Amino acid sequence: MATAPTPAYAVCVFAVRRGHGPALPPDLAGHEGGGPLRLVPAGALWAVVQDVPVHDYSEAALRERLSDPATLERCVRDHHAVVTAFAARGGAIPLPLATLYHSEERSRAALVANGPCFESTLDRITGRYEWAVKVNLLAPRAQSPQSPQKSSAQDDETPSPSGRAYLARLRERGQERDDRRQRALDAAELLDRAVLSVADATVRRRPHSAEIVGRGRTQIMNAAYLVAEQRGVELLALLDRLRAAPEFEGCEVEATGPWVPYSFVDAASPTEETAPSHAQRQGGGRPNGQGRPDGQGRPDVVGSRA
């Protein structure tokens, strides 16, 4: 018995929304090597999809290609550009990077099967955007105590008065460091409570490492907030007031947005057919690990009180 030929293309689904909506920008290309972007109906919803060559988007091919940071970044940015354009005039649910199906019919069937979950998510996010808010503790000016010179006549096991003073200074500075961190943690909780008076929901993430936030900073809080479109200005004004508060002395408060609410739609992703799990682990459709490439015409608001 003859076997069915392997299809040359898979269908990549970027996002889902209610209604056909406006056409996509003509210069929006999607993934490199893919066909034209198009809108397809899926029950009461519409999705933006693209045919992509199977030989470049199989699990093995994705694993190899996305192990290269530059290729991963390009794929994530291309994905994000399509999602952002698709969501520009109304709520849309971004699907993970490399959500792939063997055919348009199968993609439509999977999206229809997930319709109730999509509808519930759209009820929650429509008219709202994601804002990322981070609190960083800034390092004080370097104070390197001079280690005292030990007299050769001193007993090595008995600290000299200057040695005891040196150890006391070290303990004092350690306590000061702990106190500064605790004050920053308290300030972050104060900020979280204040922002939740404006936001509808929040997601906390693990703070970034020093390699990401840079030298001289310790990230205390890394959170995302779901905020109604009309309250974005209110959020920024609130953060400005908090930056000026004495509780935030020595802290940096960073806010970026508004973004498509990636952090608030994860439960809505359908099951993929072509095992893009490696791609999702690598990028998840979120540029810079957060769903937002630098730039893209969106404000980056950073303030600090050293």
C-alpha positions in Angstrom: 0.0 0.0 0.0 1.4 3.4 -1.0 1.9 5.8 1.8 0.8 9.4 1.7 3.5 11.8 0.7 5.0 14.0 3.4 3.8 17.5 3.1 6.4 20.1 2.1 4.9 22.8 4.4 3.6 23.0 8.0 1.2 25.6 9.2 2.5 28.0 11.9 -0.2 29.7 14.0 0.8 33.0 15.6 -2.2 34.3 17.4 -6.0 34.2 17.7 -8.6 36.9 18.0 -12.3 37.6 17.6 -13.4 38.7 14.2 -11.5 39.1 10.9 -10.5 42.6 11.8 -8.3 44.9 9.7 -5.9 43.5 7.2 -2.3 42.9 8.2 0.4 45.4 7.1 1.6 44.4 3.6 5.2 44.6 4.6 4.8 42.1 7.5 6.7 39.0 6.4 6.5 36.5 9.3 9.2 33.8 9.5 12.0 33.7 7.0 11.4 31.3 4.2 7.6 31.1 4.9 4.7 31.9 2.7 2.5 35.0 2.9 0.7 35.6 6.1 -3.1 35.0 6.0 -6.1 35.0 8.2 -8.1 31.8 8.6 -11.5 31.3 10.4 -11.7 28.9 13.3 -15.3 28.8 14.5 -16.1 32.2 15.9 -12.4 33.2 16.0 -9.8 34.1 13.5 -6.1 33.2 13.5 -3.1 34.5 11.6 -1.1 31.7 10.1 1.8 31.1 7.7 3.0 28.1 5.7 6.6 27.3 6.7 8.9 24.6 5.1 8.8 21.4 7.0 12.5 20.7 6.6 13.3 24.0 8.5 10.6 23.5 11.2 10.8 19.9 12.2 11.7 19.2 15.8 15.3 18.3 14.9 15.7 21.4 12.6 14.3 23.7 15.2 16.6 22.3 17.9 19.6 22.9 15.7 18.6 26.3 14.4 17.4 27.8 17.6 20.5 26.7 19.5 22.1 29.7 17.7 21.3 32.8 19.7 21.1 35.1 16.7 18.7 32.8 14.9 16.6 32.4 18.0 16.4 36.2 18.5 15.4 36.7 14.8 12.6 34.0 15.0 11.2 35.4 18.2 11.2 39.0 16.9 9.5 37.9 13.7 6.9 36.0 15.8 6.4 39.0 18.0 6.0 41.4 15.1 3.2 39.4 13.7 1.4 39.0 17.0 1.7 42.8 17.8 0.3 43.8 14.4 -2.5 41.2 14.7 -3.5 42.5 18.1 -3.2 46.2 17.2 -7.0 46.8 17.0 -8.5 44.5 19.6 -7.5 41.8 21.9 -5.5 38.8 20.6 -4.1 35.7 22.2 -0.4 35.2 21.3 0.5 31.5 20.8 3.9 30.1 21.7 6.7 30.4 19.2 6.5 27.5 16.6 3.0 26.4 17.2 2.8 24.1 14.2 0.3 21.8 12.5 0.5 19.5 9.5 -2.3 21.3 7.6 -4.6 24.2 7.8 -7.5 21.8 8.4 -5.8 20.4 11.5 -4.8 23.8 12.8 -8.4 24.9 12.4 -9.7 21.8 14.2 -7.4 22.3 17.1 -8.3 26.0 17.5 -12.0 25.3 17.4 -11.5 22.6 20.0 -9.9 25.2 22.2 -12.5 27.8 21.5 -14.1 28.0 25.0 -10.7 28.5 26.6 -9.8 31.2 24.0 -13.1 33.0 24.6 -12.5 33.0 28.3 -9.0 34.4 27.9 -10.2 37.0 25.5 -12.8 38.1 28.0 -10.0 38.7 30.5 -7.4 40.4 28.3 -9.4 42.4 25.7 -8.7 46.1 26.2 -5.8 45.4 28.5 -2.1 45.3 28.1 0.9 43.9 29.9 3.4 46.1 31.8 6.6 44.8 33.1 7.8 46.4 36.4 11.1 45.6 38.0 12.7 46.8 41.2 16.5 46.8 41.4 18.7 47.5 44.4 21.6 49.7 43.4 25.0 49.0 45.0 26.4 51.7 47.3 29.7 53.3 46.3 32.5 50.9 46.7 34.0 51.0 50.1 37.0 48.6 50.3 38.3 48.6 53.9 42.1 48.4 54.1 43.2 45.2 55.7 45.4 46.1 58.7 49.0 45.1 58.7 49.7 42.5 61.3 52.8 42.9 63.4 55.2 40.0 63.2 55.4 40.1 67.0 51.6 39.5 67.5 50.2 36.2 68.4 48.6 34.8 65.2 45.7 33.4 67.2 44.9 36.6 69.1 43.5 39.4 67.0 45.0 42.8 67.7 42.7 45.7 68.7 43.0 46.9 65.1 42.1 43.4 63.8 39.1 43.2 66.1 38.0 46.6 64.8 38.4 45.4 61.3 36.2 42.4 61.9 33.6 44.6 63.6 33.6 46.8 60.6 33.0 43.8 58.3 30.1 42.6 60.5 28.7 46.1 60.5 28.8 46.4 56.7 27.3 43.0 56.4 24.4 44.1 58.6 24.1 47.3 56.6 23.9 45.2 53.4 21.2 43.0 54.8 19.3 46.0 56.1 19.4 47.7 52.6 18.2 44.5 51.0 15.3 44.2 53.4 14.3 47.8 52.9 14.3 47.2 49.1 12.2 44.1 49.6 9.7 46.1 51.7 9.7 48.8 49.0 9.0 46.2 46.3 6.0 44.9 48.3 4.8 48.5 48.8 5.0 49.0 45.0 3.2 45.7 44.3 0.3 46.7 46.6 0.1 50.1 45.0 0.2 48.9 41.4 -2.5 46.3 42.1 -4.8 49.3 42.8 -4.5 50.1 39.1 -3.9 46.6 37.6 -6.3 43.7 37.1 -3.8 40.9 37.7 -0.2 40.2 38.2 2.4 37.5 37.6 5.7 37.3 39.6 8.8 35.9 38.0 12.2 34.9 39.3 14.4 38.0 39.5 17.0 38.2 36.7 20.7 37.5 37.4 23.5 40.0 37.6 24.5 39.0 34.0 21.2 40.3 32.8 20.6 43.4 35.0 24.2 44.5 34.9 26.9 45.2 37.5 26.0 47.3 40.5 22.4 46.1 40.6 20.5 43.3 42.4 17.0 42.6 41.1 14.5 42.5 43.9 11.3 42.2 42.0 10.4 41.1 38.5 6.6 41.3 37.9 4.1 41.7 35.1 0.8 43.5 35.5 -2.3 43.4 33.4 -3.6 46.9 33.0 -6.6 48.4 31.2 -5.6 50.5 28.2 -7.0 53.7 29.6 -5.1 53.3 32.9 -1.6 53.1 31.5 -0.9 56.8 32.1 -2.2 56.4 35.6 0.2 53.5 36.2 3.2 55.6 35.0 2.2 58.5 37.2 1.9 56.2 40.2 5.4 54.7 39.5 6.8 58.3 39.3 5.4 59.1 42.7 6.8 55.9 44.2 10.3 56.6 42.8 10.3 59.9 44.7 9.2 58.3 48.0 11.9 57.9 50.7 11.2 54.1 50.8 12.8 53.8 47.3 16.1 55.5 48.1 18.8 53.4 46.6 16.4 51.6 44.4 15.7 51.7 40.6 12.2 51.2 39.4 11.9 50.1 35.7 8.7 49.9 33.7 8.3 48.7 30.1 5.2 48.5 28.1 2.5 48.3 27.0 2.8 44.9 25.5 0.5 42.1 24.2 -0.3 40.3 27.4 1.9 37.2 26.9 2.1 36.5 30.6 -1.6 36.2 31.1 -2.6 33.8 28.3 -0.4 30.7 28.8 -3.3 28.5 29.7 -4.9 29.1 26.4 -2.3 27.5 24.1 -3.6 24.5 22.1 -1.7 21.3 21.7 0.9 21.4 18.9 1.4 18.5 16.5 5.0 18.9 15.3 6.6 19.0 18.8 7.9 22.5 18.9 8.6 22.1 22.6 12.3 22.9 22.2 11.5 26.1 20.5 9.1 27.0 23.2 11.6 26.3 25.9 14.2 28.4 24.1 12.1 31.4 23.4 8.4 30.9 24.2 7.5 33.6 21.7 8.7 36.2 24.1 11.6 38.4 23.0 14.2 38.9 25.7 12.4 36.2 27.8 9.6 38.6 28.4 7.7 38.9 25.2 9.1 42.3 24.2 12.0 43.1 22.0 13.8 46.4 22.7 12.3 49.3 20.8 9.2 48.4 18.7 8.0 51.9 19.3 7.1 51.3 22.9 8.2 53.4 25.8 11.0 52.2 28.1 10.6 54.1 31.4 13.5 53.8 33.9 14.0 55.8 37.0 16.2 55.5 40.1 17.1 57.2 43.4 20.7 56.5 44.2 
